[in-house]
């Protein structure tokens, strides 16, 4: 469930930090009744950033295939990944 707080509540830093960490969700901050900022824990931010990188890579790959690039067979993909990351 979305957490929405007015900007005046930013004085409650410890409570907001605890909420961000416990919920794992962004906290939306309003100013004069309108959306102004979003606060989230570092863990949530890093997870979100990593997920966006994956989605962007997938979207880029789809565009490349639409523009004529030949897809790589899945077996080759796994071979490349294993060669790159084996032993890490």
PDB file of N, CA, C and O in Angstrom, chain B, residues numbered from 101:
ATOM      1  N   UNK B 101       0.843  -1.176   0.000  1.00  0.00           N
ATOM      2  CA  UNK B 101       0.000   0.000   0.000  1.00  0.00           C
ATOM      3  C   UNK B 101       0.890   1.242   0.000  1.00  0.00           C
ATOM      4  O   UNK B 101       1.901   1.281   0.701  1.00  0.00           O
ATOM      5  N   UNK B 102       0.535   2.212  -0.749  1.00  0.00           N
ATOM      6  CA  UNK B 102       1.318   3.440  -0.861  1.00  0.00           C
ATOM      7  C   UNK B 102       1.262   4.236   0.441  1.00  0.00           C
ATOM      8  O   UNK B 102       0.221   4.346   1.089  1.00  0.00           O
ATOM      9  N   UNK B 103       2.411   4.779   0.792  1.00  0.00           N
ATOM     10  CA  UNK B 103       2.492   5.658   1.951  1.00  0.00           C
ATOM     11  C   UNK B 103       2.625   7.081   1.431  1.00  0.00           C
ATOM     12  O   UNK B 103       3.517   7.378   0.636  1.00  0.00           O
ATOM     13  N   UNK B 104       1.742   7.955   1.879  1.00  0.00           N
ATOM     14  CA  UNK B 104       1.732   9.351   1.450  1.00  0.00           C
ATOM     15  C   UNK B 104       1.770  10.218   2.698  1.00  0.00           C
ATOM     16  O   UNK B 104       0.954  10.063   3.607  1.00  0.00           O
ATOM     17  N   UNK B 105       2.739  11.139   2.725  1.00  0.00           N
ATOM     18  CA  UNK B 105       2.857  12.016   3.881  1.00  0.00           C
ATOM     19  C   UNK B 105       2.992  13.466   3.414  1.00  0.00           C
ATOM     20  O   UNK B 105       3.500  13.726   2.323  1.00  0.00           O
ATOM     21  N   UNK B 106       2.536  14.406   4.241  1.00  0.00           N
ATOM     22  CA  UNK B 106       2.746  15.820   3.896  1.00  0.00           C
ATOM     23  C   UNK B 106       4.188  16.215   4.186  1.00  0.00           C
ATOM     24  O   UNK B 106       4.844  15.600   5.026  1.00  0.00           O
ATOM     25  N   UNK B 107       4.673  17.212   3.511  1.00  0.00           N
ATOM     26  CA  UNK B 107       6.063  17.643   3.650  1.00  0.00           C
ATOM     27  C   UNK B 107       6.404  18.040   5.081  1.00  0.00           C
ATOM     28  O   UNK B 107       7.553  17.885   5.496  1.00  0.00           O
ATOM     29  N   UNK B 108       5.457  18.538   5.832  1.00  0.00           N
ATOM     30  CA  UNK B 108       5.731  18.946   7.218  1.00  0.00           C
ATOM     31  C   UNK B 108       6.152  17.749   8.077  1.00  0.00           C
ATOM     32  O   UNK B 108       6.815  17.937   9.097  1.00  0.00           O
ATOM     33  N   UNK B 109       5.783  16.530   7.692  1.00  0.00           N
ATOM     34  CA  UNK B 109       6.151  15.342   8.455  1.00  0.00           C
ATOM     35  C   UNK B 109       7.612  14.940   8.266  1.00  0.00           C
ATOM     36  O   UNK B 109       8.084  14.013   8.924  1.00  0.00           O
ATOM     37  N   UNK B 110       8.326  15.619   7.385  1.00  0.00           N
ATOM     38  CA  UNK B 110       9.733  15.283   7.177  1.00  0.00           C
ATOM     39  C   UNK B 110      10.570  15.548   8.425  1.00  0.00           C
ATOM     40  O   UNK B 110      11.706  15.084   8.519  1.00  0.00           O
ATOM     41  N   UNK B 111      10.024  16.283   9.371  1.00  0.00           N
ATOM     42  CA  UNK B 111      10.715  16.518  10.645  1.00  0.00           C
ATOM     43  C   UNK B 111      10.855  15.220  11.438  1.00  0.00           C
ATOM     44  O   UNK B 111      11.701  15.118  12.326  1.00  0.00           O
ATOM     45  N   UNK B 112      10.031  14.244  11.117  1.00  0.00           N
ATOM     46  CA  UNK B 112      10.032  12.953  11.822  1.00  0.00           C
ATOM     47  C   UNK B 112      10.963  11.973  11.098  1.00  0.00           C
ATOM     48  O   UNK B 112      10.536  10.905  10.659  1.00  0.00           O
ATOM     49  N   UNK B 113      12.212  12.346  10.984  1.00  0.00           N
ATOM     50  CA  UNK B 113      13.180  11.579  10.181  1.00  0.00           C
ATOM     51  C   UNK B 113      13.285  10.117  10.598  1.00  0.00           C
ATOM     52  O   UNK B 113      13.248   9.223   9.753  1.00  0.00           O
ATOM     53  N   UNK B 114      13.414   9.875  11.886  1.00  0.00           N
ATOM     54  CA  UNK B 114      13.592   8.497  12.363  1.00  0.00           C
ATOM     55  C   UNK B 114      12.370   7.643  12.020  1.00  0.00           C
ATOM     56  O   UNK B 114      12.513   6.496  11.596  1.00  0.00           O
ATOM     57  N   UNK B 115      11.180   8.198  12.202  1.00  0.00           N
ATOM     58  CA  UNK B 115       9.952   7.454  11.890  1.00  0.00           C
ATOM     59  C   UNK B 115       9.853   7.159  10.393  1.00  0.00           C
ATOM     60  O   UNK B 115       9.474   6.058   9.995  1.00  0.00           O
ATOM     61  N   UNK B 116      10.189   8.131   9.585  1.00  0.00           N
ATOM     62  CA  UNK B 116      10.119   7.957   8.133  1.00  0.00           C
ATOM     63  C   UNK B 116      11.137   6.923   7.678  1.00  0.00           C
ATOM     64  O   UNK B 116      10.835   6.086   6.828  1.00  0.00           O
ATOM     65  N   UNK B 117      12.336   6.974   8.238  1.00  0.00           N
ATOM     66  CA  UNK B 117      13.366   5.995   7.908  1.00  0.00           C
ATOM     67  C   UNK B 117      12.902   4.592   8.266  1.00  0.00           C
ATOM     68  O   UNK B 117      13.057   3.663   7.473  1.00  0.00           O
ATOM     69  N   UNK B 118      12.339   4.436   9.443  1.00  0.00           N
ATOM     70  CA  UNK B 118      11.836   3.132   9.876  1.00  0.00           C
ATOM     71  C   UNK B 118      10.729   2.635   8.944  1.00  0.00           C
ATOM     72  O   UNK B 118      10.716   1.464   8.566  1.00  0.00           O
ATOM     73  N   UNK B 119       9.822   3.505   8.581  1.00  0.00           N
ATOM     74  CA  UNK B 119       8.738   3.139   7.665  1.00  0.00           C
ATOM     75  C   UNK B 119       9.290   2.700   6.308  1.00  0.00           C
ATOM     76  O   UNK B 119       8.840   1.706   5.738  1.00  0.00           O
ATOM     77  N   UNK B 120      10.263   3.445   5.802  1.00  0.00           N
ATOM     78  CA  UNK B 120      10.850   3.104   4.499  1.00  0.00           C
ATOM     79  C   UNK B 120      11.504   1.736   4.535  1.00  0.00           C
ATOM     80  O   UNK B 120      11.377   0.959   3.589  1.00  0.00           O
ATOM     81  N   UNK B 121      12.197   1.438   5.612  1.00  0.00           N
ATOM     82  CA  UNK B 121      12.877   0.144   5.717  1.00  0.00           C
ATOM     83  C   UNK B 121      11.901  -0.998   5.962  1.00  0.00           C
ATOM     84  O   UNK B 121      12.050  -2.074   5.383  1.00  0.00           O
ATOM     85  N   UNK B 122      10.902  -0.776   6.815  1.00  0.00           N
ATOM     86  CA  UNK B 122       9.938  -1.838   7.123  1.00  0.00           C
ATOM     87  C   UNK B 122       9.046  -2.156   5.929  1.00  0.00           C
ATOM     88  O   UNK B 122       8.785  -3.325   5.641  1.00  0.00           O
ATOM     89  N   UNK B 123       8.581  -1.132   5.239  1.00  0.00           N
ATOM     90  CA  UNK B 123       7.626  -1.353   4.150  1.00  0.00           C
ATOM     91  C   UNK B 123       8.310  -1.801   2.868  1.00  0.00           C
ATOM     92  O   UNK B 123       7.731  -2.544   2.076  1.00  0.00           O
ATOM     93  N   UNK B 124       9.555  -1.345   2.662  1.00  0.00           N
ATOM     94  CA  UNK B 124      10.239  -1.656   1.413  1.00  0.00           C
ATOM     95  C   UNK B 124       9.634  -0.934   0.221  1.00  0.00           C
ATOM     96  O   UNK B 124       9.974  -1.219  -0.928  1.00  0.00           O
ATOM     97  N   UNK B 125       8.753  -0.016   0.496  1.00  0.00           N
ATOM     98  CA  UNK B 125       8.047   0.724  -0.545  1.00  0.00           C
ATOM     99  C   UNK B 125       8.433   2.201  -0.491  1.00  0.00           C
ATOM    100  O   UNK B 125       8.879   2.697   0.544  1.00  0.00           O
ATOM    101  N   UNK B 126       8.256   2.896  -1.613  1.00  0.00           N
ATOM    102  CA  UNK B 126       8.521   4.337  -1.585  1.00  0.00           C
ATOM    103  C   UNK B 126       7.489   5.079  -0.739  1.00  0.00           C
ATOM    104  O   UNK B 126       6.354   4.631  -0.578  1.00  0.00           O
ATOM    105  N   UNK B 127       7.907   6.206  -0.211  1.00  0.00           N
ATOM    106  CA  UNK B 127       7.019   7.093   0.546  1.00  0.00           C
ATOM    107  C   UNK B 127       6.858   8.356  -0.288  1.00  0.00           C
ATOM    108  O   UNK B 127       7.837   9.022  -0.622  1.00  0.00           O
ATOM    109  N   UNK B 128       5.632   8.672  -0.614  1.00  0.00           N
ATOM    110  CA  UNK B 128       5.343   9.837  -1.441  1.00  0.00           C
ATOM    111  C   UNK B 128       5.093  11.042  -0.542  1.00  0.00           C
ATOM    112  O   UNK B 128       4.292  10.985   0.391  1.00  0.00           O
ATOM    113  N   UNK B 129       5.785  12.120  -0.836  1.00  0.00           N
ATOM    114  CA  UNK B 129       5.679  13.344  -0.032  1.00  0.00           C
ATOM    115  C   UNK B 129       4.912  14.385  -0.836  1.00  0.00           C
ATOM    116  O   UNK B 129       5.228  14.658  -1.994  1.00  0.00           O
ATOM    117  N   UNK B 130       3.895  14.960  -0.194  1.00  0.00           N
ATOM    118  CA  UNK B 130       3.092  15.976  -0.864  1.00  0.00           C
ATOM    119  C   UNK B 130       3.428  17.363  -0.322  1.00  0.00           C
ATOM    120  O   UNK B 130       3.864  17.527   0.817  1.00  0.00           O
ATOM    121  N   UNK B 131       3.211  18.335  -1.172  1.00  0.00           N
ATOM    122  CA  UNK B 131       3.392  19.736  -0.781  1.00  0.00           C
ATOM    123  C   UNK B 131       2.183  20.495  -1.315  1.00  0.00           C
ATOM    124  O   UNK B 131       1.917  20.498  -2.517  1.00  0.00           O
ATOM    125  N   UNK B 132       1.466  21.129  -0.416  1.00  0.00           N
ATOM    126  CA  UNK B 132       0.230  21.841  -0.785  1.00  0.00           C
ATOM    127  C   UNK B 132      -0.742  20.929  -1.517  1.00  0.00           C
ATOM    128  O   UNK B 132      -1.453  21.357  -2.426  1.00  0.00           O
ATOM    129  N   UNK B 133      -0.763  19.674  -1.109  1.00  0.00           N
ATOM    130  CA  UNK B 133      -1.717  18.723  -1.675  1.00  0.00           C
ATOM    131  C   UNK B 133      -1.291  18.073  -2.979  1.00  0.00           C
ATOM    132  O   UNK B 133      -2.050  17.283  -3.539  1.00  0.00           O
ATOM    133  N   UNK B 134      -0.112  18.377  -3.476  1.00  0.00           N
ATOM    134  CA  UNK B 134       0.365  17.819  -4.748  1.00  0.00           C
ATOM    135  C   UNK B 134       1.638  17.006  -4.518  1.00  0.00           C
ATOM    136  O   UNK B 134       2.416  17.308  -3.613  1.00  0.00           O
ATOM    137  N   UNK B 135       1.842  16.002  -5.317  1.00  0.00           N
ATOM    138  CA  UNK B 135       3.049  15.202  -5.226  1.00  0.00           C
ATOM    139  C   UNK B 135       4.283  16.070  -5.408  1.00  0.00           C
ATOM    140  O   UNK B 135       4.325  16.925  -6.293  1.00  0.00           O
ATOM    141  N   UNK B 136       5.290  15.847  -4.568  1.00  0.00           N
ATOM    142  CA  UNK B 136       6.500  16.671  -4.614  1.00  0.00           C
ATOM    143  C   UNK B 136       7.767  15.833  -4.649  1.00  0.00           C
ATOM    144  O   UNK B 136       8.669  16.123  -5.435  1.00  0.00           O
ATOM    145  N   UNK B 137       7.862  14.793  -3.813  1.00  0.00           N
ATOM    146  CA  UNK B 137       9.074  13.985  -3.707  1.00  0.00           C
ATOM    147  C   UNK B 137       8.713  12.539  -3.402  1.00  0.00           C
ATOM    148  O   UNK B 137       7.582  12.214  -3.043  1.00  0.00           O
ATOM    149  N   UNK B 138       9.726  11.679  -3.560  1.00  0.00           N
ATOM    150  CA  UNK B 138       9.588  10.280  -3.179  1.00  0.00           C
ATOM    151  C   UNK B 138      10.805   9.923  -2.336  1.00  0.00           C
ATOM    152  O   UNK B 138      11.932  10.282  -2.676  1.00  0.00           O
ATOM    153  N   UNK B 139      10.573   9.219  -1.241  1.00  0.00           N
ATOM    154  CA  UNK B 139      11.642   8.766  -0.352  1.00  0.00           C
ATOM    155  C   UNK B 139      11.593   7.249  -0.316  1.00  0.00           C
ATOM    156  O   UNK B 139      10.519   6.653  -0.239  1.00  0.00           O
ATOM    157  N   UNK B 140      12.781   6.620  -0.374  1.00  0.00           N
ATOM    158  CA  UNK B 140      12.836   5.171  -0.222  1.00  0.00           C
ATOM    159  C   UNK B 140      14.156   4.774   0.418  1.00  0.00           C
ATOM    160  O   UNK B 140      15.114   5.547   0.422  1.00  0.00           O
ATOM    161  N   UNK B 141      14.197   3.568   0.955  1.00  0.00           N
ATOM    162  CA  UNK B 141      15.431   3.081   1.561  1.00  0.00           C
ATOM    163  C   UNK B 141      16.466   2.817   0.466  1.00  0.00           C
ATOM    164  O   UNK B 141      16.120   2.649  -0.703  1.00  0.00           O
ATOM    165  N   UNK B 142      17.726   2.783   0.859  1.00  0.00           N
ATOM    166  CA  UNK B 142      18.791   2.494  -0.104  1.00  0.00           C
ATOM    167  C   UNK B 142      18.602   1.110  -0.715  1.00  0.00           C
ATOM    168  O   UNK B 142      18.839   0.919  -1.908  1.00  0.00           O
ATOM    169  N   UNK B 143      18.174   0.143   0.100  1.00  0.00           N
ATOM    170  CA  UNK B 143      17.960  -1.212  -0.407  1.00  0.00           C
ATOM    171  C   UNK B 143      16.897  -1.214  -1.500  1.00  0.00           C
ATOM    172  O   UNK B 143      17.074  -1.844  -2.543  1.00  0.00           O
ATOM    173  N   UNK B 144      15.804  -0.516  -1.265  1.00  0.00           N
ATOM    174  CA  UNK B 144      14.734  -0.444  -2.259  1.00  0.00           C
ATOM    175  C   UNK B 144      15.207   0.272  -3.510  1.00  0.00           C
ATOM    176  O   UNK B 144      14.887  -0.134  -4.627  1.00  0.00           O
ATOM    177  N   UNK B 145      15.970   1.340  -3.318  1.00  0.00           N
ATOM    178  CA  UNK B 145      16.481   2.093  -4.453  1.00  0.00           C
ATOM    179  C   UNK B 145      17.392   1.223  -5.306  1.00  0.00           C
ATOM    180  O   UNK B 145      17.252   1.194  -6.529  1.00  0.00           O
ATOM    181  N   UNK B 146      18.321   0.517  -4.680  1.00  0.00           N
ATOM    182  CA  UNK B 146      19.255  -0.326  -5.420  1.00  0.00           C
ATOM    183  C   UNK B 146      18.534  -1.452  -6.152  1.00  0.00           C
ATOM    184  O   UNK B 146      18.874  -1.772  -7.291  1.00  0.00           O
ATOM    185  N   UNK B 147      17.541  -2.054  -5.503  1.00  0.00           N
ATOM    186  CA  UNK B 147      16.755  -3.114  -6.148  1.00  0.00           C
ATOM    187  C   UNK B 147      16.012  -2.551  -7.354  1.00  0.00           C
ATOM    188  O   UNK B 147      16.013  -3.153  -8.428  1.00  0.00           O
ATOM    189  N   UNK B 148      15.383  -1.402  -7.173  1.00  0.00           N
ATOM    190  CA  UNK B 148      14.643  -0.757  -8.251  1.00  0.00           C
ATOM    191  C   UNK B 148      15.568  -0.400  -9.406  1.00  0.00           C
ATOM    192  O   UNK B 148      15.221  -0.605 -10.569  1.00  0.00           O
ATOM    193  N   UNK B 149      16.743   0.132  -9.090  1.00  0.00           N
ATOM    194  CA  UNK B 149      17.716   0.525 -10.102  1.00  0.00           C
ATOM    195  C   UNK B 149      18.172  -0.696 -10.899  1.00  0.00           C
ATOM    196  O   UNK B 149      18.275  -0.637 -12.124  1.00  0.00           O
ATOM    197  N   UNK B 150      18.444  -1.801 -10.205  1.00  0.00           N
ATOM    198  CA  UNK B 150      18.874  -3.032 -10.883  1.00  0.00           C
ATOM    199  C   UNK B 150      17.758  -3.586 -11.771  1.00  0.00           C
ATOM    200  O   UNK B 150      18.019  -4.015 -12.895  1.00  0.00           O
ATOM    201  N   UNK B 151      16.528  -3.579 -11.281  1.00  0.00           N
ATOM    202  CA  UNK B 151      15.401  -4.067 -12.084  1.00  0.00           C
ATOM    203  C   UNK B 151      15.220  -3.214 -13.337  1.00  0.00           C
ATOM    204  O   UNK B 151      14.967  -3.743 -14.419  1.00  0.00           O
ATOM    205  N   UNK B 152      15.348  -1.912 -13.191  1.00  0.00           N
ATOM    206  CA  UNK B 152      15.215  -1.024 -14.352  1.00  0.00           C
ATOM    207  C   UNK B 152      16.307  -1.292 -15.378  1.00  0.00           C
ATOM    208  O   UNK B 152      16.055  -1.224 -16.581  1.00  0.00           O
ATOM    209  N   UNK B 153      17.514  -1.596 -14.920  1.00  0.00           N
ATOM    210  CA  UNK B 153      18.607  -1.910 -15.847  1.00  0.00           C
ATOM    211  C   UNK B 153      18.282  -3.165 -16.647  1.00  0.00           C
ATOM    212  O   UNK B 153      18.550  -3.223 -17.847  1.00  0.00           O
ATOM    213  N   UNK B 154      17.708  -4.169 -15.992  1.00  0.00           N
ATOM    214  CA  UNK B 154      17.325  -5.402 -16.688  1.00  0.00           C
ATOM    215  C   UNK B 154      16.217  -5.113 -17.699  1.00  0.00           C
ATOM    216  O   UNK B 154      16.296  -5.551 -18.847  1.00  0.00           O
ATOM    217  N   UNK B 155      15.192  -4.383 -17.282  1.00  0.00           N
ATOM    218  CA  UNK B 155      14.090  -4.060 -18.192  1.00  0.00           C
ATOM    219  C   UNK B 155      14.583  -3.250 -19.393  1.00  0.00           C
ATOM    220  O   UNK B 155      14.136  -3.470 -20.518  1.00  0.00           O
ATOM    221  N   UNK B 156      15.497  -2.321 -19.152  1.00  0.00           N
ATOM    222  CA  UNK B 156      16.045  -1.522 -20.258  1.00  0.00           C
ATOM    223  C   UNK B 156      16.847  -2.389 -21.217  1.00  0.00           C
ATOM    224  O   UNK B 156      16.769  -2.200 -22.431  1.00  0.00           O
ATOM    225  N   UNK B 157      17.619  -3.341 -20.686  1.00  0.00           N
ATOM    226  CA  UNK B 157      18.394  -4.243 -21.538  1.00  0.00           C
ATOM    227  C   UNK B 157      17.465  -5.117 -22.377  1.00  0.00           C
ATOM    228  O   UNK B 157      17.737  -5.364 -23.552  1.00  0.00           O
ATOM    229  N   UNK B 158      16.383  -5.580 -21.785  1.00  0.00           N
ATOM    230  CA  UNK B 158      15.413  -6.392 -22.526  1.00  0.00           C
ATOM    231  C   UNK B 158      14.762  -5.561 -23.619  1.00  0.00           C
ATOM    232  O   UNK B 158      14.638  -6.020 -24.754  1.00  0.00           O
ATOM    233  N   UNK B 159      14.344  -4.345 -23.292  1.00  0.00           N
ATOM    234  CA  UNK B 159      13.714  -3.472 -24.289  1.00  0.00           C
ATOM    235  C   UNK B 159      14.678  -3.178 -25.435  1.00  0.00           C
ATOM    236  O   UNK B 159      14.274  -3.163 -26.597  1.00  0.00           O
ATOM    237  N   UNK B 160      15.944  -2.946 -25.113  1.00  0.00           N
ATOM    238  CA  UNK B 160      16.944  -2.689 -26.147  1.00  0.00           C
ATOM    239  C   UNK B 160      17.121  -3.914 -27.044  1.00  0.00           C
ATOM    240  O   UNK B 160      17.248  -3.784 -28.261  1.00  0.00           O
ATOM    241  N   UNK B 161      17.130  -5.108 -26.437  1.00  0.00           N
ATOM    242  CA  UNK B 161      17.263  -6.343 -27.216  1.00  0.00           C
ATOM    243  C   UNK B 161      16.070  -6.555 -28.143  1.00  0.00           C
ATOM    244  O   UNK B 161      16.231  -6.969 -29.291  1.00  0.00           O
ATOM    245  N   UNK B 162      14.888  -6.270 -27.640  1.00  0.00           N
ATOM    246  CA  UNK B 162      13.681  -6.411 -28.468  1.00  0.00           C
ATOM    247  C   UNK B 162      13.756  -5.475 -29.664  1.00  0.00           C
ATOM    248  O   UNK B 162      13.427  -5.863 -30.785  1.00  0.00           O
ATOM    249  N   UNK B 163      14.190  -4.241 -29.426  1.00  0.00           N
ATOM    250  CA  UNK B 163      14.342  -3.278 -30.528  1.00  0.00           C
ATOM    251  C   UNK B 163      15.374  -3.755 -31.545  1.00  0.00           C
ATOM    252  O   UNK B 163      15.169  -3.621 -32.751  1.00  0.00           O
ATOM    253  N   UNK B 164      16.475  -4.309 -31.062  1.00  0.00           N
ATOM    254  CA  UNK B 164      17.506  -4.809 -31.967  1.00  0.00           C
ATOM    255  C   UNK B 164      16.958  -5.921 -32.853  1.00  0.00           C
ATOM    256  O   UNK B 164      17.246  -5.959 -34.049  1.00  0.00           O
ATOM    257  N   UNK B 165      16.173  -6.822 -32.278  1.00  0.00           N
ATOM    258  CA  UNK B 165      15.581  -7.912 -33.057  1.00  0.00           C
ATOM    259  C   UNK B 165      14.576  -7.354 -34.058  1.00  0.00           C
ATOM    260  O   UNK B 165      14.517  -7.808 -35.201  1.00  0.00           O
ATOM    261  N   UNK B 166      13.784  -6.370 -33.631  1.00  0.00           N
ATOM    262  CA  UNK B 166      12.827  -5.737 -34.554  1.00  0.00           C
ATOM    263  C   UNK B 166      13.544  -5.091 -35.733  1.00  0.00           C
ATOM    264  O   UNK B 166      13.010  -5.030 -36.840  1.00  0.00           O
ATOM    265  N   UNK B 167      14.767  -4.606 -35.482  1.00  0.00           N
ATOM    266  CA  UNK B 167      15.542  -3.940 -36.528  1.00  0.00           C
ATOM    267  C   UNK B 167      16.443  -4.898 -37.308  1.00  0.00           C
ATOM    268  O   UNK B 167      17.324  -4.461 -38.048  1.00  0.00           O
ATOM    269  N   UNK B 168      16.221  -6.205 -37.141  1.00  0.00           N
ATOM    270  CA  UNK B 168      16.924  -7.175 -37.969  1.00  0.00           C
ATOM    271  C   UNK B 168      18.045  -7.954 -37.317  1.00  0.00           C
ATOM    272  O   UNK B 168      18.626  -8.829 -37.958  1.00  0.00           O
ATOM    273  N   UNK B 169      18.370  -7.669 -36.068  1.00  0.00           N
ATOM    274  CA  UNK B 169      19.428  -8.437 -35.398  1.00  0.00           C
ATOM    275  C   UNK B 169      18.963  -9.873 -35.207  1.00  0.00           C
ATOM    276  O   UNK B 169      17.786 -10.132 -34.955  1.00  0.00           O
ATOM    277  N   UNK B 170      19.894 -10.793 -35.331  1.00  0.00           N
ATOM    278  CA  UNK B 170      19.562 -12.211 -35.175  1.00  0.00           C
ATOM    279  C   UNK B 170      19.639 -12.586 -33.701  1.00  0.00           C
ATOM    280  O   UNK B 170      20.658 -12.338 -33.057  1.00  0.00           O
ATOM    281  N   UNK B 171      18.578 -13.181 -33.154  1.00  0.00           N
ATOM    282  CA  UNK B 171      18.605 -13.591 -31.744  1.00  0.00           C
ATOM    283  C   UNK B 171      19.664 -14.672 -31.503  1.00  0.00           C
ATOM    284  O   UNK B 171      19.971 -15.457 -32.400  1.00  0.00           O
ATOM    285  N   UNK B 172      20.211 -14.705 -30.305  1.00  0.00           N
ATOM    286  CA  UNK B 172      21.190 -15.718 -29.921  1.00  0.00           C
ATOM    287  C   UNK B 172      20.429 -16.886 -29.298  1.00  0.00           C
ATOM    288  O   UNK B 172      19.588 -16.682 -28.423  1.00  0.00           O
ATOM    289  N   UNK B 173      20.721 -18.115 -29.747  1.00  0.00           N
ATOM    290  CA  UNK B 173      20.047 -19.279 -29.149  1.00  0.00           C
ATOM    291  C   UNK B 173      20.309 -19.350 -27.635  1.00  0.00           C
ATOM    292  O   UNK B 173      21.398 -19.008 -27.175  1.00  0.00           O
ATOM    293  N   UNK B 174      19.316 -19.790 -26.877  1.00  0.00           N
ATOM    294  CA  UNK B 174      19.396 -19.799 -25.419  1.00  0.00           C
ATOM    295  C   UNK B 174      20.566 -20.627 -24.912  1.00  0.00           C
ATOM    296  O   UNK B 174      21.193 -20.268 -23.915  1.00  0.00           O
ATOM    297  N   UNK B 175      20.872 -21.744 -25.595  1.00  0.00           N
ATOM    298  CA  UNK B 175      22.011 -22.562 -25.173  1.00  0.00           C
ATOM    299  C   UNK B 175      23.310 -21.763 -25.237  1.00  0.00           C
ATOM    300  O   UNK B 175      24.161 -21.881 -24.356  1.00  0.00           O
ATOM    301  N   UNK B 176      23.457 -20.956 -26.274  1.00  0.00           N
ATOM    302  CA  UNK B 176      24.651 -20.130 -26.411  1.00  0.00           C
ATOM    303  C   UNK B 176      24.699 -19.046 -25.337  1.00  0.00           C
ATOM    304  O   UNK B 176      25.767 -18.720 -24.818  1.00  0.00           O
ATOM    305  N   UNK B 177      23.545 -18.498 -25.013  1.00  0.00           N
ATOM    306  CA  UNK B 177      23.479 -17.486 -23.957  1.00  0.00           C
ATOM    307  C   UNK B 177      23.995 -18.064 -22.649  1.00  0.00           C
ATOM    308  O   UNK B 177      24.828 -17.453 -21.980  1.00  0.00           O
ATOM    309  N   UNK B 178      23.492 -19.260 -22.282  1.00  0.00           N
ATOM    310  CA  UNK B 178      23.920 -19.879 -21.033  1.00  0.00           C
ATOM    311  C   UNK B 178      25.398 -20.248 -21.062  1.00  0.00           C
ATOM    312  O   UNK B 178      26.083 -20.122 -20.047  1.00  0.00           O
ATOM    313  N   UNK B 179      25.896 -20.697 -22.201  1.00  0.00           N
ATOM    314  CA  UNK B 179      27.326 -21.000 -22.322  1.00  0.00           C
ATOM    315  C   UNK B 179      28.165 -19.744 -22.085  1.00  0.00           C
ATOM    316  O   UNK B 179      29.168 -19.785 -21.373  1.00  0.00           O
ATOM    317  N   UNK B 180      27.748 -18.635 -22.684  1.00  0.00           N
ATOM    318  CA  UNK B 180      28.482 -17.378 -22.507  1.00  0.00           C
ATOM    319  C   UNK B 180      28.454 -16.918 -21.050  1.00  0.00           C
ATOM    320  O   UNK B 180      29.471 -16.487 -20.507  1.00  0.00           O
ATOM    321  N   UNK B 181      27.271 -17.016 -20.419  1.00  0.00           N
ATOM    322  CA  UNK B 181      27.156 -16.611 -19.018  1.00  0.00           C
ATOM    323  C   UNK B 181      28.007 -17.492 -18.111  1.00  0.00           C
ATOM    324  O   UNK B 181      28.667 -16.999 -17.196  1.00  0.00           O
ATOM    325  N   UNK B 182      27.988 -18.788 -18.370  1.00  0.00           N
ATOM    326  CA  UNK B 182      28.781 -19.703 -17.558  1.00  0.00           C
ATOM    327  C   UNK B 182      30.269 -19.416 -17.718  1.00  0.00           C
ATOM    328  O   UNK B 182      31.013 -19.407 -16.737  1.00  0.00           O
ATOM    329  N   UNK B 183      30.699 -19.183 -18.946  1.00  0.00           N
ATOM    330  CA  UNK B 183      32.111 -18.868 -19.192  1.00  0.00           C
ATOM    331  C   UNK B 183      32.514 -17.561 -18.507  1.00  0.00           C
ATOM    332  O   UNK B 183      33.625 -17.440 -17.992  1.00  0.00           O
ATOM    333  N   UNK B 184      31.617 -16.599 -18.507  1.00  0.00           N
ATOM    334  CA  UNK B 184      31.933 -15.287 -17.927  1.00  0.00           C
ATOM    335  C   UNK B 184      31.916 -15.311 -16.403  1.00  0.00           C
ATOM    336  O   UNK B 184      32.760 -14.685 -15.761  1.00  0.00           O
ATOM    337  N   UNK B 185      30.951 -16.037 -15.817  1.00  0.00           N
ATOM    338  CA  UNK B 185      30.761 -15.956 -14.371  1.00  0.00           C
ATOM    339  C   UNK B 185      31.128 -17.213 -13.595  1.00  0.00           C
ATOM    340  O   UNK B 185      30.993 -17.226 -12.371  1.00  0.00           O
ATOM    341  N   UNK B 186      31.586 -18.266 -14.258  1.00  0.00           N
ATOM    342  CA  UNK B 186      31.952 -19.500 -13.555  1.00  0.00           C
ATOM    343  C   UNK B 186      33.081 -19.208 -12.571  1.00  0.00           C
ATOM    344  O   UNK B 186      34.063 -18.548 -12.909  1.00  0.00           O
ATOM    345  N   UNK B 187      32.925 -19.701 -11.372  1.00  0.00           N
ATOM    346  CA  UNK B 187      33.965 -19.512 -10.364  1.00  0.00           C
ATOM    347  C   UNK B 187      33.885 -18.207  -9.603  1.00  0.00           C
ATOM    348  O   UNK B 187      34.740 -17.935  -8.761  1.00  0.00           O
ATOM    349  N   UNK B 188      32.863 -17.379  -9.882  1.00  0.00           N
ATOM    350  CA  UNK B 188      32.754 -16.098  -9.148  1.00  0.00           C
ATOM    351  C   UNK B 188      31.939 -16.282  -7.914  1.00  0.00           C
ATOM    352  O   UNK B 188      31.732 -15.328  -7.164  1.00  0.00           O
TER     353      UNK B 188
END
